């Protein structure tokens, strides 16, 4: 149960980081900063959020499968 809690908390903090980076990206583009590498900044948190989100999405189905095999 501790591992699932850790994944959930990590997913939440990654979403905060992603939102902050995207908001900063909008502010930078509004000020006229047009460097290409800035647009790659949201990709690492987004990739990690995708992996943790897929795990959290599949978690109820994995639990249901384990519960059914025990009975």
MMTF fields as JSON, N, C-alpha, C and O atoms, coordinates in Angstrom:
{
  "mmtfVersion": "1.0.0",
  "mmtfProducer": "UNKNOWN",
  "numBonds": 283,
  "numAtoms": 284,
  "numGroups": 71,
  "numChains": 1,
  "numModels": 1,
  "chainsPerModel": [1],
  "groupsPerChain": [71],
  "chainIdList": ["A"],
  "bondAtomList": [4, 2, 8, 6, 12, 10, 16, 14, 20, 18, 24, 22, 28, 26, 32, 30, 36, 34, 40, 38, 44, 42, 48, 46, 52, 50, 56, 54, 60, 58, 64, 62, 68, 66, 72, 70, 76, 74, 80, 78, 84, 82, 88, 86, 92, 90, 96, 94, 100, 98, 104, 102, 108, 106, 112, 110, 116, 114, 120, 118, 124, 122, 128, 126, 132, 130, 136, 134, 140, 138, 144, 142, 148, 146, 152, 150, 156, 154, 160, 158, 164, 162, 168, 166, 172, 170, 176, 174, 180, 178, 184, 182, 188, 186, 192, 190, 196, 194, 200, 198, 204, 202, 208, 206, 212, 210, 216, 214, 220, 218, 224, 222, 228, 226, 232, 230, 236, 234, 240, 238, 244, 242, 248, 246, 252, 250, 256, 254, 260, 258, 264, 262, 268, 266, 272, 270, 276, 274, 280, 278],
  "bondOrderList": [1, 1, 1, 1, 1, 1, 1, 1, 1, 1, 1, 1, 1, 1, 1, 1, 1, 1, 1, 1, 1, 1, 1, 1, 1, 1, 1, 1, 1, 1, 1, 1, 1, 1, 1, 1, 1, 1, 1, 1, 1, 1, 1, 1, 1, 1, 1, 1, 1, 1, 1, 1, 1, 1, 1, 1, 1, 1, 1, 1, 1, 1, 1, 1, 1, 1, 1, 1, 1, 1],
  "groupList": [{"groupName": "UNK", "atomNameList": ["N", "CA", "C", "O"], "elementList": ["N", "C", "C", "O"], "formalChargeList": [0, 0, 0, 0], "bondAtomList": [1, 0, 2, 1, 3, 2], "bondOrderList": [1, 1, 2], "singleLetterCode": "X", "chemCompType": "L-PEPTIDE LINKING"}],
  "groupTypeList": [0, 0, 0, 0, 0, 0, 0, 0, 0, 0, 0, 0, 0, 0, 0, 0, 0, 0, 0, 0, 0, 0, 0, 0, 0, 0, 0, 0, 0, 0, 0, 0, 0, 0, 0, 0, 0, 0, 0, 0, 0, 0, 0, 0, 0, 0, 0, 0, 0, 0, 0, 0, 0, 0, 0, 0, 0, 0, 0, 0, 0, 0, 0, 0, 0, 0, 0, 0, 0, 0, 0],
  "groupIdList": [1, 2, 3, 4, 5, 6, 7, 8, 9, 10, 11, 12, 13, 14, 15, 16, 17, 18, 19, 20, 21, 22, 23, 24, 25, 26, 27, 28, 29, 30, 31, 32, 33, 34, 35, 36, 37, 38, 39, 40, 41, 42, 43, 44, 45, 46, 47, 48, 49, 50, 51, 52, 53, 54, 55, 56, 57, 58, 59, 60, 61, 62, 63, 64, 65, 66, 67, 68, 69, 70, 71],
  "secStructList": [7, 2, 2, 2, 2, 2, 2, 2, 2, 2, 2, 2, 2, 2, 2, 2, 2, 2, 2, 2, 2, 2, 2, 2, 2, 2, 2, 2, 2, 2, 6, 6, 7, 7, 7, 4, 4, 4, 4, 4, 2, 2, 2, 2, 2, 2, 2, 2, 2, 2, 2, 2, 2, 2, 2, 2, 2, 2, 2, 2, 2, 2, 2, 2, 2, 2, 2, 2, 2, 2, 7],
  "xCoordList": [0.819, 0.0, 0.861, 0.456, 2.031, 2.916, 3.408, 3.546, 3.673, 4.145, 3.088, 3.418, 1.837, 0.758, 0.598, 0.338, 0.75, 0.675, 1.818, 1.622, 2.995, 4.154, 3.955, 4.285, 3.427, 3.148, 2.106, 2.25, 1.065, 0.002, 0.545, 0.234, 1.353, 1.935, 2.903, 2.923, 3.69, 4.613, 3.851, 4.252, 2.76, 1.939, 1.37, 1.327, 0.94, 0.392, 1.456, 1.204, 2.652, 3.707, 4.229, 4.629, 4.23, 4.616, 3.611, 3.991, 2.336, 1.332, 1.501, 1.27, 1.901, 2.181, 3.381, 3.35, 4.436, 5.622, 5.288, 5.731, 4.515, 4.13, 3.323, 3.574, 2.353, 1.522, 2.354, 2.148, 3.293, 4.163, 5.046, 5.232, 5.587, 6.442, 5.651, 6.132, 4.448, 3.629, 3.223, 3.223, 2.878, 2.544, 3.758, 3.625, 4.934, 6.155, 6.449, 6.99, 6.104, 6.285, 5.402, 5.841, 4.156, 3.272, 3.798, 3.755, 4.294, 4.847, 6.085, 6.265, 6.929, 8.142, 7.802, 8.436, 6.817, 6.445, 5.745, 5.835, 5.043, 4.407, 5.446, 5.212, 6.596, 7.656, 8.562, 9.469, 8.327, 9.083, 10.266, 11.088, 10.381, 11.463, 11.114, 10.123, 11.913, 11.615, 12.778, 13.267, 13.218, 14.232, 13.544, 12.587, 14.041, 13.362, 13.47, 12.539, 14.568, 14.749, 13.734, 13.472, 13.156, 12.175, 10.941, 10.294, 10.618, 9.413, 9.593, 8.614, 10.813, 11.065, 11.012, 11.038, 10.938, 10.935, 9.76, 9.962, 8.544, 7.435, 7.458, 6.687, 8.309, 8.251, 8.686, 8.016, 9.774, 10.108, 9.02, 8.681, 8.452, 7.367, 6.151, 5.458, 5.891, 4.745, 4.949, 4.006, 6.168, 6.448, 6.294, 5.72, 6.807, 6.668, 5.216, 4.779, 4.46, 3.039, 2.27, 1.311, 2.676, 2.019, 2.219, 1.272, 3.448, 3.728, 2.987, 2.368, 3.054, 2.374, 0.858, 0.15, 0.354, -1.082, -1.598, -2.679, -0.824, -1.224, -1.233, -2.109, -0.252, -0.226, -1.446, -2.108, -1.736, -2.884, -4.195, -5.144, -4.256, -5.45, -5.66, -6.791, -4.583, -4.685, -4.804, -5.152, -4.523, -4.5, -5.809, -5.753, -6.974, -8.211, -8.429, -8.961, -8.021, -8.187, -7.22, -7.558, -6.021, -5.062, -5.539, -5.403, -6.092, -6.625, -7.791, -7.891, -8.666, -9.829, -9.371, -9.959, -8.335, -7.832, -7.215, -7.391, -6.484, -5.894, -6.961, -6.858, -7.992, -9.057, -9.826, -10.227, -10.031, -10.769, -9.987, -10.59, -8.67, -7.89, -7.743, -7.486, -7.902, -7.795, -9.039, -8.952, -10.176, -11.431, -11.729, -12.742],
  "yCoordList": [-1.195, 0.0, 1.256, 2.284, 1.183, 2.34, 2.737, 3.925, 1.749, 2.034, 2.776, 3.71, 2.384, 3.057, 4.5, 5.39, 4.733, 6.089, 6.94, 8.109, 6.366, 7.083, 7.446, 8.558, 6.535, 6.808, 7.912, 8.8, 7.865, 8.874, 10.257, 11.235, 10.352, 11.63, 12.149, 13.344, 11.266, 11.665, 12.194, 13.194, 11.542, 11.979, 13.381, 14.219, 13.625, 14.942, 16.023, 17.091, 15.758, 16.766, 16.975, 18.085, 15.943, 16.112, 16.985, 17.768, 16.856, 17.7, 19.157, 20.052, 19.408, 20.784, 21.33, 22.467, 20.53, 20.967, 21.212, 22.202, 20.32, 20.476, 21.75, 22.496, 21.994, 23.192, 24.457, 25.431, 24.454, 25.606, 25.856, 27.002, 24.799, 24.948, 25.487, 26.359, 24.976, 25.445, 26.9, 27.677, 27.283, 28.685, 29.575, 30.662, 29.125, 29.876, 29.962, 30.961, 28.939, 28.933, 29.987, 30.683, 30.101, 31.142, 32.534, 33.435, 32.71, 34.006, 34.346, 35.49, 33.358, 33.59, 33.934, 34.806, 33.265, 33.566, 34.917, 35.583, 35.333, 36.649, 37.766, 38.87, 37.472, 38.466, 38.45, 39.276, 37.531, 37.504, 36.559, 36.622, 35.693, 34.708, 33.605, 32.897, 33.46, 32.488, 31.519, 31.376, 30.866, 29.833, 28.474, 28.226, 27.61, 26.329, 25.383, 24.613, 25.407, 24.45, 24.661, 23.741, 25.868, 26.145, 25.275, 24.891, 24.967, 24.178, 22.697, 21.951, 22.267, 20.881, 20.693, 19.559, 21.778, 21.676, 20.887, 20.15, 20.996, 20.236, 18.741, 17.985, 18.302, 16.897, 15.879, 14.855, 16.098, 15.09, 14.885, 13.737, 15.955, 15.681, 15.048, 14.236, 15.416, 14.84, 13.344, 12.562, 12.947, 11.526, 10.737, 9.648, 11.294, 10.614, 10.576, 9.593, 11.653, 11.652, 10.636, 10.04, 10.431, 9.426, 8.035, 7.253, 7.727, 6.404, 6.191, 5.148, 7.179, 7.015, 7.03, 6.332, 7.805, 7.839, 6.522, 6.066, 5.911, 4.601, 3.549, 2.684, 3.624, 2.693, 2.899, 1.94, 4.167, 4.453, 4.081, 3.677, 4.214, 3.829, 2.314, 1.848, 1.555, 0.1, -0.522, -1.696, 0.24, -0.296, -0.96, -2.055, -0.365, -1.059, -2.373, -3.328, -2.421, -3.654, -4.727, -5.911, -4.319, -5.284, -5.824, -7.017, -4.967, -5.412, -6.367, -7.373, -6.062, -6.916, -8.298, -9.311, -8.338, -9.603, -10.447, -11.665, -9.786, -10.516, -11.031, -12.141, -10.211, -10.598, -11.79, -12.679, -11.81, -12.901, -14.206, -15.277, -14.144, -15.366, -15.991, -17.191, -15.198, -15.741, -16.517, -17.476, -16.129, -16.765, -18.019, -18.663],
  "zCoordList": [0.0, 0.0, 0.0, -0.543, 0.597, 0.673, -0.717, -1.01, -1.573, -2.935, -3.74, -4.471, -3.622, -4.34, -3.873, -4.683, -2.58, -2.045, -2.585, -2.917, -2.672, -3.206, -4.674, -5.086, -5.454, -6.871, -7.002, -7.842, -6.186, -6.24, -5.881, -6.562, -4.819, -4.421, -5.488, -5.78, -6.058, -7.118, -8.314, -8.911, -8.674, -9.797, -9.528, -10.429, -8.302, -7.958, -8.053, -8.611, -7.51, -7.549, -8.965, -9.316, -9.769, -11.172, -11.913, -12.784, -11.573, -12.225, -11.821, -12.634, -10.58, -10.149, -10.914, -11.384, -11.043, -11.784, -13.249, -13.831, -13.845, -15.247, -15.465, -16.411, -14.59, -14.715, -14.549, -15.274, -13.603, -13.395, -14.608, -15.016, -15.182, -16.356, -17.54, -18.263, -17.741, -18.864, -18.66, -19.615, -17.43, -17.155, -17.405, -17.968, -16.991, -17.269, -18.752, -19.226, -19.472, -20.925, -21.589, -22.504, -21.125, -21.656, -21.323, -22.162, -20.101, -19.727, -20.552, -20.969, -20.785, -21.576, -23.015, -23.61, -23.576, -24.961, -25.061, -26.093, -23.993, -23.995, -23.927, -24.419, -23.316, -23.227, -24.45, -24.563, -25.349, -26.59, -26.597, -27.512, -25.619, -25.602, -26.587, -26.409, -27.606, -28.668, -28.872, -29.993, -27.831, -27.98, -28.018, -27.284, -28.875, -29.094, -27.906, -27.668, -27.15, -26.07, -24.949, -24.175, -24.852, -23.803, -23.989, -23.014, -25.225, -25.494, -25.142, -25.115, -24.877, -24.475, -22.957, -22.479, -22.201, -20.742, -20.172, -19.207, -20.709, -20.103, -20.419, -19.829, -21.322, -21.748, -20.685, -20.552, -19.914, -18.892, -17.833, -17.546, -17.234, -16.285, -16.946, -16.331, -18.196, -18.895, -19.14, -19.015, -19.487, -19.699, -18.392, -18.382, -17.297, -16.008, -15.547, -14.95, -15.824, -15.484, -16.305, -15.815, -17.54, -18.374, -17.79, -17.698, -17.396, -16.826, -15.505, -15.296, -14.622, -13.333, -13.508, -12.782, -14.447, -14.704, -15.25, -14.876, -16.134, -16.656, -15.555, -15.523, -14.647, -13.517, -12.625, -12.23, -12.31, -11.449, -12.123, -11.451, -13.438, -14.175, -14.121, -13.981, -14.23, -14.267, -12.879, -12.761, -11.837, -10.479, -10.045, -9.486, -10.268, -9.853, -10.598, -10.033, -11.86, -12.634, -12.152, -12.141, -11.755, -11.217, -9.877, -9.605, -9.047, -7.749, -7.938, -7.236, -8.875, -9.135, -9.616, -9.239, -10.436, -10.925, -9.824, -9.79, -8.916, -7.791, -6.832, -6.312, -6.603, -5.688, -6.244, -5.493, -7.555, -8.17, -8.172, -8.111, -8.241, -8.286, -6.912, -6.809, -5.838, -4.479, -4.09, -3.322, -4.594, -4.138, -4.863, -4.592]
}
